[in-house]
């Protein structure tokens, strides 16, 4: 038995010793250089995001109006019985003034309401509302271009004369209960502005106000116009966008989101210039940097760190990477400039080296 | 930085590094399998040598047995040393025979059955001697793959946990752990395959040796029974003549 054990032990030792040296490092596979096929996955959003234009929009409409701010919530008017006035709020002088003005005018129905977005107020103030001065509340008021240019004013003088009248003689006549005439004269909506929340709220009210006034307005066009105007204005972009209506343009038809591969391309371009500082815990060096790009792909201004890692060197390295690579200009699809004009890049050392 | 570490881990897949980087349980399994392999090879070598020796001893014994030598002489020469195999059978039968005649037992039938039983006992002892430790080979052959598989499963479990910890599914991260775990299965197979083959070979050899011994026992038993009958007939004829 001892002989067998000895022989077996030596045989195993020999085989293992041979294995340790002979089998130490297997040759790694030769991977032939396979040319990778670039595959672009077209996202569904790219097709569905094609923006819907409004036919009657101005041809030279603004490209990007400022987003609307939400106005303070308006409380519902309290109208008891057939009363046209809001009993919940005290009468203000301006309210009366408006009513006076409309009573004085011979044919207020033909007087076009001010076409500019800031001036639908006189019309609305027919209904007594808690905030008579809601004009500054809507962002539409800040629109620079006066839409009067588009639609010719039939009686600009009437408007001009009416307004000073309203301001100057507020107290001369007090006929609060007179039925105000054509509350809604909306057949000339300024430009189809975005559906500001305020507008949405006021529309049903206007409708309610218009109903009793129907006998006063002689022509049926007014009614038709009032009805037509109940339609909600379609936005400039997709159905629910806040943007000014536009005829639809070249700029955004491709969908405004970067595809995954385009994002990867941008990431790769930035990564080439990035050398994160050495640290034990790489995951603690996460930085978010925001920067703007111009049409040529050049960095516009100075990148700002939106989420710092707490490590000054890491923040600076991320910012430096963006600036260094930006000297050549990032190569990005120009038709989607809207998507990458403002970029936030998250730097994560543990992700980058994967 | 991580890349460098990964490259180092993926680059070296030598046997020794595989063994060293394995977990405690896997190491234990590997060492056990290695020991089992060493021991089973030792048994196989030992048994092969022993069976060769036995076969040669049988040949020699049969030669002398059938050479016409007197059985008494053969018995005297064999009973001094401890014989194995056929010699042991022969010695057991002859001892029983001599005892019966020295004590003056006269019953031929019971003598025959006593001799047969003595040879059966001797045969069983010899067969046990021949087949000893072969069961170990059988156990290694059937159990070693499972033990290796156990080591592999444990190793893969731990390496998956490590992969989950490293949060990367790169093949360079996954591969070394799995290769290291698979080494346990490889060792199990290395131990099991020779053990199975050796067991089959050795047990058939042992069967052949046992067959030879049984044949010899039957032959010897028939010779002895002939002798008993002859002696019984001579004693009866002598008794008849005396009457």
Interface residues (C-beta under 8 A of the other chain):
Chain A: X1 X3 X4 X5 X6 X7 X8 X9 X11 X12 X16 X19 X20 X23 X24 X25 X26 X278 X282 X350 X353 X354
Chain B: X1 X2 X3 X11 X12 X13 X14 X15 X16 X34 X37 X38 X39 X40 X41 X42 X43 X44 X45 X46 X47 X49 X167 X168 X170
